[in-house]
Protein backbone atom coordinates (compact mmCIF):
# COMPACT_ATOMS: atom_id res chain seq x y z
CA UNK A 1 0.00 0.00 0.00
CA UNK A 2 0.89 3.69 -0.28
CA UNK A 3 0.22 6.35 2.35
CA UNK A 4 -2.30 8.14 0.10
CA UNK A 5 -4.41 4.97 -0.15
CA UNK A 6 -5.10 5.20 3.58
CA UNK A 7 -6.43 8.71 2.94
CA UNK A 8 -8.69 7.34 0.19
CA UNK A 9 -10.03 4.73 2.64
CA UNK A 10 -10.77 7.37 5.30
CA UNK A 11 -12.44 9.47 2.60
CA UNK A 12 -14.79 6.56 1.94
CA UNK A 13 -15.59 5.64 5.53
CA UNK A 14 -15.52 9.06 7.20
CA UNK A 15 -15.38 11.81 4.56
CA UNK A 16 -16.49 14.52 7.00
CA UNK A 17 -13.69 13.90 9.51
CA UNK A 18 -11.17 16.71 9.53
CA UNK A 19 -7.77 15.74 8.13
CA UNK A 20 -5.88 19.05 7.94
CA UNK A 21 -6.28 22.45 9.56
CA UNK A 22 -4.31 25.62 9.00
CA UNK A 23 -5.33 29.07 10.24
CA UNK A 24 -9.03 29.37 9.33
CA UNK A 25 -8.99 26.57 6.74
CA UNK A 26 -10.00 23.04 7.55
CA UNK A 27 -10.01 20.16 5.09
CA UNK A 28 -12.01 16.97 5.70
CA UNK A 29 -10.75 13.62 4.39
CA UNK A 30 -13.24 13.62 1.51
CA UNK A 31 -12.05 16.95 0.17
CA UNK A 32 -8.39 16.12 0.82
CA UNK A 33 -8.77 12.99 -1.27
CA UNK A 34 -10.37 14.95 -4.14
CA UNK A 35 -7.66 17.60 -4.10
CA UNK A 36 -4.97 14.92 -4.18
CA UNK A 37 -6.69 13.48 -7.26
CA UNK A 38 -6.79 16.90 -8.94
CA UNK A 39 -3.06 17.47 -8.50
CA UNK A 40 -2.22 13.85 -9.34
CA UNK A 41 -4.19 14.10 -12.60
CA UNK A 42 -1.62 16.66 -13.84
CA UNK A 43 1.23 14.17 -13.44
CA UNK A 44 -0.47 10.79 -13.82
CA UNK A 45 1.21 10.26 -17.19
CA UNK A 46 4.67 10.30 -15.59
CA UNK A 47 5.90 6.93 -14.42
CA UNK A 48 8.28 6.59 -11.47
CA UNK A 49 9.82 10.04 -12.11
CA UNK A 50 11.33 12.35 -9.50
CA UNK A 51 9.38 15.49 -8.59
CA UNK A 52 11.08 18.16 -6.50
CA UNK A 53 8.61 19.71 -4.09
CA UNK A 54 9.22 23.34 -3.27
CA UNK A 55 6.56 24.27 -0.74
CA UNK A 56 6.46 25.84 2.72
CA UNK A 57 4.83 23.93 5.56
CA UNK A 58 1.08 23.95 5.00
CA UNK A 59 -1.95 22.19 3.56
CA UNK A 60 -0.60 22.58 0.01
CA UNK A 61 2.63 20.80 0.92
CA UNK A 62 0.81 17.72 2.19
CA UNK A 63 -1.62 17.69 -0.76
CA UNK A 64 1.21 17.89 -3.30
CA UNK A 65 3.27 15.24 -1.51
CA UNK A 66 0.34 12.81 -1.50
CA UNK A 67 -0.39 13.59 -5.18
CA UNK A 68 3.14 12.57 -6.13
CA UNK A 69 2.60 9.31 -4.24
CA UNK A 70 -0.80 8.72 -5.82
CA UNK A 71 0.53 9.21 -9.36
CA UNK A 72 3.18 6.58 -8.63
CA UNK A 73 6.04 9.04 -8.81
CA UNK A 74 8.86 9.97 -6.44
CA UNK A 75 8.80 13.00 -4.15
CA UNK A 76 11.93 15.01 -3.36
CA UNK A 77 10.90 17.66 -0.79
CA UNK A 78 13.31 20.59 -0.76
CA UNK A 79 13.98 21.98 2.71
CA UNK A 80 12.78 25.57 2.29
CA UNK A 81 14.78 26.80 5.29
CA UNK A 82 17.94 26.28 3.26
CA UNK A 83 19.43 29.10 1.22
CA UNK A 84 19.01 29.21 -2.54
CA UNK A 85 22.57 28.00 -3.10
CA UNK A 86 22.06 24.93 -0.83
CA UNK A 87 18.85 24.08 -2.67
CA UNK A 88 20.59 24.42 -6.02
CA UNK A 89 23.22 21.96 -4.85
CA UNK A 90 20.57 19.37 -4.06
CA UNK A 91 18.95 19.87 -7.47
CA UNK A 92 22.23 19.87 -9.40
CA UNK A 93 23.54 16.71 -7.80
CA UNK A 94 20.37 14.79 -8.67
CA UNK A 95 19.32 15.79 -12.17
CA UNK A 96 15.72 16.59 -11.31
CA UNK A 97 13.55 17.54 -14.32
CA UNK A 98 10.23 18.15 -12.64
CA UNK A 99 9.15 20.49 -9.89
CA UNK A 100 5.94 21.28 -8.02
CA UNK A 101 6.01 24.76 -6.52
CA UNK A 102 3.66 26.89 -4.41
CA UNK A 103 2.88 30.51 -5.16
CA UNK A 104 4.90 31.73 -2.17
CA UNK A 105 8.03 29.80 -3.14
CA UNK A 106 7.68 30.73 -6.81
CA UNK A 107 7.78 34.40 -5.94
CA UNK A 108 10.66 33.86 -3.52
CA UNK A 109 12.88 32.16 -6.11
CA UNK A 110 11.70 34.02 -9.21
CA UNK A 111 11.11 32.97 -12.83
CA UNK A 112 14.73 32.32 -13.75
CA UNK A 113 15.13 29.65 -11.07
CA UNK A 114 12.55 27.45 -12.79
CA UNK A 115 13.93 27.69 -16.34
CA UNK A 116 16.01 24.53 -15.92
CA UNK A 117 12.95 22.34 -15.27
CA UNK A 118 11.11 20.64 -18.13
CA UNK A 119 7.97 20.30 -16.02
CA UNK A 120 6.71 22.98 -13.64
CA UNK A 121 3.45 22.42 -11.72
CA UNK A 122 2.29 25.58 -9.96
CA UNK A 123 0.02 25.59 -6.91
CA UNK A 124 -1.51 29.01 -6.20
CA UNK A 125 -2.75 30.02 -2.73
CA UNK A 126 -6.31 28.93 -3.55
CA UNK A 127 -5.12 25.28 -3.73
CA UNK A 128 -5.95 24.94 -7.42
CA UNK A 129 -3.27 23.65 -9.78
CA UNK A 130 -1.76 24.81 -13.05
CA UNK A 131 0.90 23.27 -15.19
CA UNK A 132 3.20 25.99 -16.49
CA UNK A 133 5.23 23.59 -18.59
CA UNK A 134 5.17 19.87 -19.10
CA UNK A 135 7.38 17.34 -20.83
CA UNK A 136 7.63 13.69 -19.92
CA UNK A 137 11.20 12.46 -19.81
CA UNK A 138 11.52 8.86 -18.71
CA UNK A 139 13.85 8.12 -15.81
CA UNK A 140 15.55 5.02 -14.57
CA UNK A 141 14.87 5.05 -10.83
CA UNK A 142 14.88 2.34 -8.20
CA UNK A 143 11.45 0.67 -8.43
CA UNK A 144 10.84 0.78 -4.71
CA UNK A 145 11.74 4.45 -4.36
CA UNK A 146 8.88 6.73 -3.22
CA UNK A 147 10.51 9.55 -1.25
CA UNK A 148 13.95 11.15 -1.13
CA UNK A 149 14.46 12.84 2.22
CA UNK A 150 17.36 15.10 3.15
CA UNK A 151 18.76 15.01 6.65
CA UNK A 152 18.06 18.22 8.52
CA UNK A 153 21.71 19.20 8.91
CA UNK A 154 22.47 18.88 5.21
CA UNK A 155 25.32 21.11 4.04
CA UNK A 156 28.06 20.74 1.48
CA UNK A 157 27.36 17.58 -0.49
CA UNK A 158 23.80 16.67 0.36
CA UNK A 159 22.97 13.00 0.90
CA UNK A 160 19.45 12.02 -0.14
CA UNK A 161 17.94 9.17 1.85
CA UNK A 162 15.86 6.84 -0.38
CA UNK A 163 12.69 5.55 1.25
CA UNK A 164 10.02 3.12 0.00
CA UNK A 165 6.27 2.82 0.63
CA UNK A 166 7.07 -0.07 2.96
CA UNK A 167 9.55 2.09 4.92
CA UNK A 168 7.03 4.91 5.35
CA UNK A 169 4.12 2.69 6.34
CA UNK A 170 6.11 0.43 8.68
CA UNK A 171 7.53 3.37 10.62
CA UNK A 172 4.20 5.21 10.76
CA UNK A 173 2.48 2.10 12.15
CA UNK A 174 5.16 1.61 14.81
CA UNK A 175 4.72 5.24 15.88
CA UNK A 176 0.91 4.87 15.95
CA UNK A 177 1.33 1.91 18.29
CA UNK A 178 3.83 3.58 20.60
CA UNK A 179 1.90 6.85 20.87
CA UNK A 180 -1.48 5.11 20.73
CA UNK A 181 -2.78 7.47 18.03
CA UNK A 182 -6.51 7.24 17.31
CA UNK A 183 -8.83 9.01 14.81
CA UNK A 184 -9.74 11.37 17.67
CA UNK A 185 -6.22 12.70 17.99
CA UNK A 186 -5.37 16.17 16.75
CA UNK A 187 -1.64 16.65 16.29
CA UNK A 188 0.20 19.95 16.22
CA UNK A 189 2.68 20.21 13.38
CA UNK A 190 4.85 23.23 14.11
CA UNK A 191 8.14 21.71 12.94
CA UNK A 192 9.31 21.40 9.35
CA UNK A 193 7.55 18.69 7.29
CA UNK A 194 10.57 18.52 4.94
CA UNK A 195 12.60 16.34 7.27
CA UNK A 196 12.12 12.94 8.88
CA UNK A 197 10.42 13.99 12.13
CA UNK A 198 7.87 16.33 10.55
CA UNK A 199 7.26 13.82 7.76
CA UNK A 200 6.51 11.10 10.30
CA UNK A 201 3.82 13.28 11.89
CA UNK A 202 2.03 13.48 8.53
CA UNK A 203 2.26 9.75 7.89
CA UNK A 204 1.21 8.50 11.29
CA UNK A 205 -1.64 10.97 11.76
CA UNK A 206 -3.11 10.36 8.31
CA UNK A 207 -2.80 6.57 8.47
CA UNK A 208 -4.50 6.62 11.89
CA UNK A 209 -7.26 8.86 10.51
CA UNK A 210 -6.51 11.65 12.97
CA UNK A 211 -6.03 15.29 12.08
CA UNK A 212 -3.08 17.65 11.78
CA UNK A 213 -3.14 21.28 12.85
CA UNK A 214 -0.43 23.07 10.92
CA UNK A 215 1.31 26.13 12.30
CA UNK A 216 4.74 27.53 12.96
CA UNK A 217 7.03 28.62 15.73
CA UNK A 218 7.81 32.12 14.56
CA UNK A 219 4.96 34.16 16.01
CA UNK A 220 4.31 32.40 19.28
CA UNK A 221 0.96 33.99 19.95
CA UNK A 222 -0.47 31.88 17.12
CA UNK A 223 1.51 28.80 18.18
CA UNK A 224 -0.05 28.88 21.65
CA UNK A 225 -3.49 29.53 20.14
CA UNK A 226 -3.07 26.54 17.85
CA UNK A 227 -2.17 24.25 20.75
CA UNK A 228 -5.06 25.60 22.80
CA UNK A 229 -7.55 24.94 20.00
CA UNK A 230 -7.85 21.23 20.81
CA UNK A 231 -4.45 19.66 20.15
CA UNK A 232 -4.06 16.28 21.86
CA UNK A 233 -0.54 15.38 20.68
CA UNK A 234 2.25 17.90 20.47
CA UNK A 235 5.42 17.03 18.58
CA UNK A 236 8.63 18.99 19.05
CA UNK A 237 12.40 18.80 19.08
CA UNK A 238 14.00 19.84 22.39
CA UNK A 239 14.54 23.40 21.15
CA UNK A 240 10.79 23.67 20.36
CA UNK A 241 10.04 22.94 24.02
CA UNK A 242 12.78 25.30 25.24
CA UNK A 243 11.26 28.15 23.22
CA UNK A 244 7.68 27.52 24.35
CA UNK A 245 8.68 27.07 27.99
CA UNK A 246 10.04 30.59 27.95
CA UNK A 247 6.38 31.58 28.45
CA UNK A 248 5.23 29.30 31.27
CA UNK A 249 1.77 30.81 31.79
CA UNK A 250 0.86 30.50 28.08
CA UNK A 251 2.33 27.02 28.06
CA UNK A 252 0.23 26.02 31.04
CA UNK A 253 -2.95 27.44 29.55
CA UNK A 254 -2.52 26.09 26.02
CA UNK A 255 -1.18 22.64 26.95
CA UNK A 256 -3.97 22.02 29.47
CA UNK A 257 -5.72 19.43 27.29
CA UNK A 258 -2.69 18.02 25.47
CA UNK A 259 -2.46 14.35 26.41
CA UNK A 260 0.97 13.65 24.95
CA UNK A 261 4.17 15.57 24.31
CA UNK A 262 6.42 13.61 21.97
CA UNK A 263 9.97 14.61 21.21
CA UNK A 264 12.78 13.54 18.92
CA UNK A 265 15.84 15.05 17.32
CA UNK A 266 17.90 15.22 20.48
CA UNK A 267 17.96 14.34 24.13
CA UNK A 268 15.27 15.95 26.28
CA UNK A 269 17.12 17.38 29.25
CA UNK A 270 15.65 16.54 32.64
CA UNK A 271 15.14 20.25 33.18
CA UNK A 272 12.76 20.47 30.19
CA UNK A 273 10.84 17.40 31.32
CA UNK A 274 10.51 18.74 34.83
CA UNK A 275 9.25 22.13 33.66
CA UNK A 276 6.61 20.50 31.44
CA UNK A 277 5.49 18.27 34.33
CA UNK A 278 5.22 21.28 36.62
CA UNK A 279 2.88 23.00 34.19
CA UNK A 280 0.78 19.93 33.36
CA UNK A 281 1.16 16.94 35.65
CA UNK A 282 -1.16 14.74 33.58
CA UNK A 283 0.72 15.06 30.30
CA UNK A 284 2.54 11.98 29.03
CA UNK A 285 6.05 12.73 27.76
CA UNK A 286 7.58 10.29 25.28
CA UNK A 287 11.12 11.00 24.04
CA UNK A 288 12.00 9.12 20.86
CA UNK A 289 15.23 8.45 19.02
CA UNK A 290 15.87 7.89 15.34
CA UNK A 291 17.48 8.91 12.09
CA UNK A 292 16.31 9.97 8.66
CA UNK A 293 17.90 6.73 7.43
CA UNK A 294 15.41 4.81 9.58
CA UNK A 295 12.51 6.77 7.97
CA UNK A 296 12.23 8.52 11.33
CA UNK A 297 12.08 6.52 14.56
CA UNK A 298 14.08 3.65 16.02
CA UNK A 299 13.37 3.68 19.75
CA UNK A 300 11.32 5.35 22.46
CA UNK A 301 11.44 5.80 26.20
CA UNK A 302 8.11 4.80 27.76
CA UNK A 303 6.90 7.66 29.92
CA UNK A 304 6.67 5.40 32.98
CA UNK A 305 10.46 5.04 32.82
CA UNK A 306 11.31 8.72 32.32
CA UNK A 307 12.51 9.15 35.86
CA UNK A 308 14.21 5.79 36.19
CA UNK A 309 16.13 5.89 32.90
CA UNK A 310 16.24 9.55 31.88
CA UNK A 311 19.59 9.26 30.12
CA UNK A 312 18.62 6.40 27.81
CA UNK A 313 16.89 6.13 24.45
CA UNK A 314 14.68 3.38 25.85
CA UNK A 315 13.76 0.35 23.79
CA UNK A 316 13.19 -0.35 20.09
CA UNK A 317 9.82 0.61 18.63
CA UNK A 318 7.72 -2.38 17.44
CA UNK A 319 9.21 -3.94 14.32
CA UNK A 320 12.74 -2.68 14.98
CA UNK A 321 15.72 -4.59 16.37
CA UNK A 322 18.65 -2.77 17.94
CA UNK A 323 22.04 -4.16 18.90
CA UNK A 324 25.51 -2.94 19.83
CA UNK A 325 28.57 -4.28 17.99
CA UNK A 326 32.36 -3.93 18.21
CA UNK A 327 34.72 -2.92 15.40
CA UNK A 328 34.64 -6.42 13.92
CA UNK A 329 30.82 -6.17 13.81
CA UNK A 330 30.30 -8.76 16.55
CA UNK A 331 27.62 -8.09 19.19
CA UNK A 332 29.00 -7.03 22.58
CA UNK A 333 27.67 -7.80 26.06
CA UNK A 334 25.53 -5.30 27.94
CA UNK A 335 27.55 -2.55 29.56
CA UNK A 336 30.17 -2.59 26.79
CA UNK A 337 30.39 0.38 24.43
CA UNK A 338 30.12 -0.21 20.69
CA UNK A 339 28.25 1.06 17.65
CA UNK A 340 24.46 0.97 17.69
CA UNK A 341 22.99 -0.94 14.73
CA UNK A 342 19.37 -1.34 13.65
CA UNK A 343 17.23 -3.65 11.55
CA UNK A 344 13.60 -3.44 10.45
CA UNK A 345 11.22 -2.56 7.63
CA UNK A 346 11.88 1.15 8.20
CA UNK A 347 15.56 1.02 7.19
CA UNK A 348 16.41 3.05 4.07
CA UNK A 349 16.84 1.57 0.58
CA UNK A 350 20.11 3.48 0.31
CA UNK A 351 21.49 6.93 -0.49
CA UNK A 352 20.50 8.44 -3.82
CA UNK A 353 23.32 8.10 -6.39
CA UNK A 354 25.82 7.14 -3.72
CA UNK A 355 26.56 3.43 -3.63
CA UNK A 356 29.72 3.88 -1.62
CA UNK A 357 27.95 5.64 1.24
CA UNK A 358 25.14 3.07 1.05
CA UNK A 359 27.54 0.13 1.36
CA UNK A 360 29.01 1.67 4.50
CA UNK A 361 25.61 2.40 6.02
CA UNK A 362 23.91 -0.96 5.41
CA UNK A 363 25.97 -4.09 6.06
CA UNK A 364 24.43 -7.59 6.08
CA UNK A 365 20.95 -6.13 6.48
CA UNK A 366 21.88 -4.00 9.49
CA UNK A 367 22.02 -0.21 9.43
CA UNK A 368 25.04 1.30 11.19
CA UNK A 369 23.85 4.39 13.06
CA UNK A 370 27.26 5.90 13.78
CA UNK A 371 26.12 6.39 17.37
CA UNK A 372 28.14 4.86 20.17
CA UNK A 373 25.95 3.06 22.67
CA UNK A 374 25.67 0.52 25.46
CA UNK A 375 22.96 -2.03 26.05
CA UNK A 376 21.62 -1.99 29.59
CA UNK A 377 20.69 -5.21 31.43
CA UNK A 378 16.97 -4.38 31.07
CA UNK A 379 17.25 -4.19 27.27
CA UNK A 380 17.28 -0.40 27.07
CA UNK A 381 20.01 1.46 25.20
CA UNK A 382 22.14 4.39 26.25
CA UNK A 383 23.89 6.73 23.79
CA UNK A 384 27.51 7.69 24.42
CA UNK A 385 28.41 10.08 21.61
CA UNK A 386 29.29 9.64 17.96
CA UNK A 387 31.68 7.30 16.24
CA UNK A 388 32.46 10.05 13.78
CA UNK A 389 32.66 13.78 14.49
CA UNK A 390 29.02 14.67 13.78
CA UNK A 391 27.51 17.19 16.21
CA UNK A 392 23.99 18.31 17.01
CA UNK A 393 23.28 21.95 16.26
CA UNK A 394 19.75 23.13 17.02
CA UNK A 395 18.71 19.45 16.97
CA UNK A 396 20.08 19.02 13.44
CA UNK A 397 22.81 16.47 12.83
CA UNK A 398 25.72 18.38 11.34
CA UNK A 399 29.12 17.32 10.03
CA UNK A 400 31.47 20.10 11.23
CA UNK A 401 34.29 19.01 8.86
CA UNK A 402 31.93 19.51 5.92
CA UNK A 403 30.88 22.96 7.12
CA UNK A 404 34.56 23.90 7.57
CA UNK A 405 35.40 22.71 4.07
CA UNK A 406 32.44 24.58 2.60
CA UNK A 407 33.34 27.88 4.29
CA UNK A 408 37.08 27.42 3.73
CA UNK A 409 36.80 26.75 0.00
CA UNK A 410 34.83 29.91 -0.76
CA UNK A 411 36.48 32.44 1.50
CA UNK A 412 39.79 34.19 2.02
CA UNK A 413 41.03 32.19 5.00
CA UNK A 414 43.89 29.91 5.78
CA UNK A 415 41.84 27.54 7.94
CA UNK A 416 38.39 27.34 9.58
CA UNK A 417 37.27 25.37 12.62
CA UNK A 418 33.68 24.87 13.76
CA UNK A 419 33.20 24.96 17.53
CA UNK A 420 29.95 23.75 19.10
CA UNK A 421 28.91 26.24 21.82
CA UNK A 422 25.99 26.29 24.23
CA UNK A 423 22.91 28.24 23.21
CA UNK A 424 19.94 29.10 25.41
CA UNK A 425 17.29 27.84 22.96
CA UNK A 426 19.12 25.80 20.36
CA UNK A 427 21.01 23.56 22.79
CA UNK A 428 24.10 23.95 20.61
CA UNK A 429 24.97 26.68 18.18
CA UNK A 430 28.34 27.16 16.49
CA UNK A 431 31.18 29.64 16.61
CA UNK A 432 34.07 29.76 14.17
CA UNK A 433 37.78 29.93 14.85
CA UNK A 434 39.63 31.15 11.81
CA UNK A 435 43.33 31.17 10.98
CA UNK A 436 43.41 34.21 8.71
CA UNK A 437 45.43 34.93 5.60
CA UNK A 438 46.34 38.51 4.63
CA UNK A 439 42.91 39.07 3.02
CA UNK A 440 40.63 37.73 5.76
CA UNK A 441 37.80 40.02 6.84
CA UNK A 442 35.49 38.98 9.64
CA UNK A 443 32.54 41.00 8.29
CA UNK A 444 32.83 39.31 4.88
CA UNK A 445 32.83 35.92 6.56
CA UNK A 446 29.70 36.78 8.55
CA UNK A 447 27.98 37.94 5.38
CA UNK A 448 28.97 34.74 3.57
CA UNK A 449 27.55 32.59 6.36
CA UNK A 450 24.27 34.50 6.50
CA UNK A 451 23.81 34.16 2.76
CA UNK A 452 24.94 30.58 2.31
CA UNK A 453 24.20 28.65 5.49
CA UNK A 454 20.87 27.83 7.11
CA UNK A 455 20.11 30.07 10.10
CA UNK A 456 21.06 27.59 12.79
CA UNK A 457 24.58 27.32 11.32
CA UNK A 458 25.31 31.06 11.32
CA UNK A 459 28.18 31.52 13.75
CA UNK A 460 27.54 33.33 17.04
CA UNK A 461 31.08 34.68 16.85
CA UNK A 462 34.12 34.46 14.61
CA UNK A 463 37.46 34.47 16.41
CA UNK A 464 40.80 34.87 14.66
CA UNK A 465 43.55 32.58 15.93
CA UNK A 466 47.17 31.93 14.99
CA UNK A 467 47.23 28.16 15.14
CA UNK A 468 45.29 25.26 16.51
CA UNK A 469 46.83 22.85 18.99
CA UNK A 470 46.39 19.40 17.43
CA UNK A 471 45.43 16.36 19.45
CA UNK A 472 48.11 13.80 20.28
CA UNK A 473 47.40 11.85 17.12
CA UNK A 474 47.95 15.04 15.13
CA UNK A 475 44.38 14.97 13.91
CA UNK A 476 41.76 17.68 13.94
CA UNK A 477 38.88 16.52 16.09
CA UNK A 478 35.98 18.12 17.90
CA UNK A 479 37.88 17.55 21.12
CA UNK A 480 41.05 19.33 19.95
CA UNK A 481 38.96 22.19 18.56
CA UNK A 482 36.94 22.62 21.76
CA UNK A 483 40.15 22.54 23.82
CA UNK A 484 41.69 25.14 21.52
CA UNK A 485 38.59 27.30 21.84
CA UNK A 486 38.60 27.09 25.63
CA UNK A 487 42.27 28.15 25.67
CA UNK A 488 41.59 31.10 23.39
CA UNK A 489 38.60 32.20 25.49
CA UNK A 490 40.57 31.88 28.72
CA UNK A 491 43.21 34.25 27.34
CA UNK A 492 40.77 36.79 25.90
CA UNK B 1 10.69 56.99 15.88
CA UNK B 2 13.94 57.71 14.09
CA UNK B 3 16.14 56.56 16.91
CA UNK B 4 14.37 53.26 17.58
CA UNK B 5 14.44 52.52 13.87
CA UNK B 6 18.18 53.09 13.72
CA UNK B 7 18.75 50.75 16.67
CA UNK B 8 16.63 48.06 14.99
CA UNK B 9 18.34 48.43 11.62
CA UNK B 10 21.75 48.19 13.27
CA UNK B 11 20.65 45.09 15.17
CA UNK B 12 19.34 43.43 12.01
CA UNK B 13 22.52 44.30 10.09
CA UNK B 14 24.59 42.58 12.76
CA UNK B 15 22.44 39.69 13.83
CA UNK B 16 20.15 38.66 11.01
CA UNK B 17 20.46 37.25 7.51
CA UNK B 18 20.51 40.79 6.22
CA UNK B 19 23.67 42.31 4.86
CA UNK B 20 24.62 45.81 3.76
CA UNK B 21 23.32 45.09 0.23
CA UNK B 22 19.79 44.19 1.36
CA UNK B 23 17.11 46.76 0.55
CA UNK B 24 14.49 46.80 3.25
CA UNK B 25 11.34 48.91 3.26
CA UNK B 26 9.68 49.76 6.55
CA UNK B 27 6.68 47.55 5.77
CA UNK B 28 8.52 44.57 4.25
CA UNK B 29 7.92 41.21 5.91
CA UNK B 30 11.09 40.20 7.74
CA UNK B 31 10.15 36.51 7.69
CA UNK B 32 9.05 36.37 4.02
CA UNK B 33 12.23 38.17 2.94
CA UNK B 34 14.22 35.59 4.88
CA UNK B 35 15.80 38.24 7.10
CA UNK B 36 14.76 36.59 10.31
CA UNK B 37 13.72 33.07 11.34
CA UNK B 38 11.97 31.83 14.47
CA UNK B 39 15.09 31.70 16.64
CA UNK B 40 16.19 35.08 15.28
CA UNK B 41 12.85 36.57 16.29
CA UNK B 42 13.09 35.23 19.83
CA UNK B 43 16.58 36.68 20.15
CA UNK B 44 15.33 40.00 18.77
CA UNK B 45 12.56 40.03 21.38
CA UNK B 46 15.11 39.33 24.14
CA UNK B 47 17.22 42.19 22.79
CA UNK B 48 14.30 44.64 22.72
CA UNK B 49 13.16 43.64 26.23
CA UNK B 50 16.61 44.30 27.61
CA UNK B 51 17.44 47.40 25.60
CA UNK B 52 14.17 49.20 26.44
CA UNK B 53 13.54 47.54 29.82
CA UNK B 54 10.10 46.37 28.77
CA UNK B 55 8.25 43.10 29.06
CA UNK B 56 6.62 41.83 25.92
CA UNK B 57 3.64 39.62 26.76
CA UNK B 58 3.24 36.65 24.43
CA UNK B 59 -0.15 37.77 23.13
CA UNK B 60 1.70 40.60 21.39
CA UNK B 61 3.98 38.15 19.52
CA UNK B 62 2.08 38.54 16.26
CA UNK B 63 3.12 39.35 12.68
CA UNK B 64 1.46 42.78 12.98
CA UNK B 65 3.89 43.71 15.75
CA UNK B 66 7.06 41.88 14.81
CA UNK B 67 7.19 41.10 11.10
CA UNK B 68 8.25 44.55 9.88
CA UNK B 69 10.40 47.48 10.93
CA UNK B 70 7.26 49.62 11.20
CA UNK B 71 5.48 47.09 13.40
CA UNK B 72 8.49 46.74 15.70
CA UNK B 73 9.02 50.50 16.05
CA UNK B 74 5.31 51.01 16.80
CA UNK B 75 5.13 48.31 19.44
CA UNK B 76 8.28 49.57 21.17
CA UNK B 77 6.84 53.08 21.22
CA UNK B 78 3.58 51.80 22.68
CA UNK B 79 5.25 49.73 25.35
CA UNK B 80 7.73 52.40 26.43
CA UNK B 81 5.08 55.07 26.87
Interface residues (C-beta under 8 A of the other chain):
Chain A: X81 X104 X108 X216 X217 X218 X219 X220 X221 X222 X224 X239 X243 X246 X247 X250 X394 X425 X426 X447 X450 X451 X455 X456 X458
Chain B: X16 X17 X18 X19 X20 X31 X32 X34 X37 X38 X39 X40 X41 X42 X58 X59 X60 X61 X62 X63 X66 X67
